[in-house]
Amino acid sequence: MQATPANTIEPLALPEGVQGIVADWSSDQRAFKKVPWGKAMMWIFLLSDTFIFSAFLISYMTVRMSTTDPWPNPSEVFALTLFGNKIPLILIAIMTFILISSSGTMAMAVKFGYEKNRKITFILLLITAALGASFVGMQAFEWSKLIMDEGIRPWGNPLGAAQFGSAFFMITGFHGTHVSIGVIFLIIVATKVIRGDLDHQRPGFLTGRKGNYEIVEILGLYWHFVDLVWVFIFAFFYLW
């Protein structure tokens, strides 16, 4: 009986200290093993965006607690007149419902994408884009109502604290820009899904891997983040 030869392959020598850390994080095979670079980069982007939105909301809370001028009542400022009656926050409630519903359609799009059901994925992506566009349209209506009817500007507010206008337009405008960019990418990815670009790896934008629908999941991460941020904006700005 022959003896089994010993394993003579020596493990790869890794540098120690700072050089080892740099070597690990400069190689996707070690730092992000089995994680696509696109998904890792999206998480890094979302982390940086979290810092920006956190800075905005913390600044808003600081300004609101430190100002000596009266802060406008959100229930009155954001009320909508329907059938002769003023209903507090009805438009904001509808916007929130639409955006949260779009998270559900986006999650379903990711599921059907990985099942390679192109038609259903395409429909769900378009529905998500339509809900996002509806949200942006309602936000534009809300802005026009505040500017035209209430006279609120980024540099002034006839209803009380001057910082109200600058904080509101900056925070909701930055979030609305994220939603608008998401809608554009939803339409682009939906078009590529229905044309079969992801299945056939047709050369072009966002079609890096053949038969891989990870771009739909990456887009889903972005969309869920935008929805989550809105929940915080809704709580801090409209309910406080």
C-alpha positions, 0 to 999 in steps of 0.5 A, spaced: 500 500 500 502 506 497 503 512 502 499 518 501 503 524 499 504 529 503 501 536 501 507 540 500 503 546 497 505 552 502 500 557 504 501 564 501 505 569 505 501 575 507 504 581 509 503 583 516 501 590 520 499 596 515 502 593 509 497 587 510 491 591 511 492 595 505 494 588 501 487 586 503 483 592 502 486 592 495 484 586 493 477 584 492 478 577 492 480 578 500 476 584 502 469 583 498 470 575 497 464 573 492 461 580 493 460 584 486 464 590 486 457 594 484 454 592 490 460 593 494 460 600 491 453 602 492 453 600 499 459 605 500 455 610 496 449 609 501 454 610 507 456 616 505 449 619 503 447 617 510 452 621 513 450 627 508 442 626 510 444 625 518 448 632 517 442 635 514 437 632 519 441 634 525 442 641 523 435 642 522 434 639 529 439 644 532 436 650 528 429 649 530 431 648 537 435 654 538 431 659 534 427 664 538 422 665 532 416 661 532 416 655 528 410 654 523 405 649 525 406 643 520 399 641 520 397 648 518 402 649 513 402 643 509 394 642 510 391 641 503 384 644 502 379 639 499 371 640 498 372 646 502 375 643 508 383 643 510 386 636 511 392 636 515 398 633 512 393 629 507 398 630 501 404 628 505 401 622 507 399 620 500 406 621 498 409 617 504 404 611 502 406 612 494 413 611 496 413 606 501 408 602 496 414 603 491 419 599 495 414 593 495 414 593 487 422 594 487 423 588 492 418 584 487 422 586 481 428 584 484 425 577 486 422 576 479 429 579 476 433 573 479 428 568 476 429 571 470 422 573 468 423 579 464 416 581 462 414 581 470 421 584 472 420 590 466 412 591 469 414 592 476 420 596 474 416 601 470 410 601 476 416 603 481 418 608 476 411 611 475 410 611 483 417 615 484 415 620 478 408 621 482 412 622 488 416 627 485 410 630 482 406 631 488 413 634 491 413 639 486 406 641 487 407 642 495 413 646 493 409 651 488 403 651 494 408 653 499 411 658 494 405 661 491 400 661 496 404 661 503 410 666 500 415 661 503 422 662 500 429 659 502 431 666 504 425 668 508 418 665 511 413 670 513 410 665 518 415 665 523 422 663 523 426 664 517 430 658 517 424 654 516 424 655 508 431 654 507 431 647 511 425 645 508 427 646 501 434 644 502 432 637 505 426 635 501 430 638 495 436 633 496 431 627 497 427 629 491 433 629 487 435 622 489 428 620 487 428 623 480 435 620 479 432 613 481 426 614 476 431 615 471 435 609 472 429 605 473 427 606 466 434 605 463 434 598 467 427 596 465 429 598 458 435 593 458 431 588 462 425 587 456 430 588 451 434 582 454 441 586 454 442 582 461 441 575 458 445 576 452 450 581 455 449 586 450 455 591 450 453 598 453 451 601 460 450 597 466 450 590 462 457 588 465 455 580 466 452 575 462 445 573 465 446 576 471 440 581 474 445 583 480 444 590 477 436 590 479 438 588 486 443 594 486 438 599 484 433 596 489 438 597 494 438 605 492 431 605 492 430 602 499 435 607 502 431 613 498 424 610 501 428 609 508 430 616 508 424 619 507 421 616 513 426 620 517 424 626 513 417 625 514 418 624 522 422 629 523 420 635 519 412 633 518 410 630 525 415 634 529 
